[in-house]
């Protein structure tokens, strides 16, 4: 459960930060929590240890990541979905290009008929 020296509103603040941020710099976190850097890190570590949130602290870069790493299957499924979407867009683009070509051909044919040169038209 919660540590006795950390007030309940602080736990809620960190949960909200973890929900809305995927990464945050330590100086920004300590500003939000109104604590020192050491207290913020201790506070965050206790929440991670208790299982309330997921976080990885990069001390040299002074950043915190709240995003869980994806499994290989999740990455492949996401990639597959993106490729499927891309191929669908390519197919749609091909249809639109064909539609424009047909439209231009028909417009040219109509103009040639109007000026009486339909025998010179594209076919």
C-alpha positions as CSV (number, residue, x, y, z in Angstrom):
1,X,0.0,0.0,0.0
2,X,1.0,3.6,0.3
3,X,4.0,4.8,2.2
4,X,3.1,6.6,5.4
5,X,5.4,9.6,4.7
6,X,3.9,10.3,1.3
7,X,0.5,12.0,1.2
8,X,-2.3,10.4,-0.8
9,X,-2.6,13.4,-3.2
10,X,1.1,12.8,-4.2
11,X,0.2,9.2,-5.3
12,X,-2.6,10.5,-7.3
13,X,-0.4,13.2,-8.9
14,X,2.2,10.6,-10.0
15,X,-0.6,8.3,-11.4
16,X,-1.9,11.2,-13.4
17,X,1.5,12.1,-14.7
18,X,2.2,8.4,-15.6
19,X,-1.1,8.3,-17.4
20,X,-0.6,11.4,-19.6
21,X,3.2,11.4,-20.1
22,X,5.2,8.7,-21.8
23,X,8.5,10.4,-20.8
24,X,9.2,13.3,-18.5
25,X,12.4,15.1,-17.4
26,X,13.2,14.8,-13.7
27,X,13.2,18.6,-13.2
28,X,9.7,18.8,-14.6
29,X,8.5,15.9,-12.4
30,X,10.0,17.5,-9.2
31,X,8.2,20.8,-10.2
32,X,4.9,19.0,-10.5
33,X,5.3,17.2,-7.2
34,X,6.9,20.2,-5.5
35,X,9.7,18.0,-4.1
36,X,13.4,17.8,-4.4
37,X,15.0,15.6,-7.0
38,X,16.0,13.0,-4.4
39,X,12.6,13.0,-2.8
40,X,10.9,12.7,-6.2
41,X,13.1,9.8,-7.2
42,X,12.5,8.0,-3.9
43,X,8.8,8.7,-4.2
44,X,8.7,7.3,-7.7
45,X,10.8,4.3,-6.8
46,X,8.4,3.4,-4.0
47,X,5.4,3.5,-6.4
48,X,7.2,1.3,-8.9
49,X,8.2,-1.1,-6.1
50,X,4.6,-1.3,-4.8
51,X,3.4,-2.0,-8.3
52,X,1.2,1.1,-8.6
53,X,2.9,2.3,-11.8
54,X,5.5,1.3,-14.4
55,X,8.5,3.6,-14.7
56,X,12.1,3.4,-15.8
57,X,14.5,6.1,-14.5
58,X,17.5,7.1,-16.6
59,X,19.7,8.8,-14.1
60,X,22.4,10.1,-16.5
61,X,19.8,11.6,-18.8
62,X,17.6,12.6,-15.9
63,X,14.4,11.3,-17.6
64,X,11.6,9.0,-16.6
65,X,9.8,6.7,-19.0
66,X,6.3,5.5,-18.1
67,X,5.9,3.5,-21.3
68,X,6.1,-0.3,-20.9
69,X,8.3,-1.9,-23.5
70,X,6.4,-3.8,-26.2
71,X,6.8,-7.5,-26.8
72,X,8.2,-8.7,-30.1
73,X,4.7,-10.0,-31.1
74,X,3.1,-6.6,-30.4
75,X,5.8,-4.8,-32.5
76,X,5.3,-7.3,-35.4
77,X,1.5,-7.0,-35.2
78,X,1.7,-3.2,-35.2
79,X,4.1,-3.3,-38.2
80,X,1.9,-5.8,-40.1
81,X,-1.1,-3.5,-39.5
82,X,0.8,-0.5,-40.8
83,X,2.0,-2.3,-43.9
84,X,-1.6,-3.5,-44.5
85,X,-2.8,0.1,-44.2
86,X,0.0,1.4,-46.5
87,X,-0.9,-1.2,-49.2
88,X,-4.6,-0.2,-49.0
89,X,-3.6,3.4,-49.6
90,X,-1.4,2.5,-52.5
91,X,-4.3,0.5,-54.1
92,X,-6.6,3.5,-53.6
93,X,-4.0,5.8,-55.2
94,X,-3.7,3.5,-58.2
95,X,-7.5,3.6,-58.6
96,X,-7.5,7.4,-58.4
97,X,-4.7,7.7,-61.0
98,X,-6.6,5.4,-63.4
99,X,-9.8,7.5,-62.8
100,X,-8.0,10.7,-63.7
101,X,-6.4,9.2,-66.8
102,X,-9.8,7.9,-68.0
103,X,-11.4,11.3,-67.2
104,X,-8.7,13.2,-69.2
105,X,-8.9,10.8,-72.1
106,X,-12.7,11.2,-72.3
107,X,-12.4,15.0,-72.0
108,X,-9.9,15.1,-74.8
109,X,-12.1,12.8,-76.9
110,X,-15.1,15.1,-76.3
111,X,-13.2,18.2,-77.3
112,X,-11.9,16.6,-80.5
113,X,-15.5,15.6,-81.4
114,X,-16.7,19.2,-80.7
115,X,-14.0,20.7,-83.0
116,X,-14.7,18.1,-85.7
117,X,-11.4,16.3,-85.4
118,X,-12.6,13.0,-83.8
119,X,-10.6,11.0,-86.3
120,X,-7.3,12.4,-84.8
121,X,-8.3,11.6,-81.2
122,X,-6.3,9.2,-79.0
123,X,-8.5,6.2,-79.9
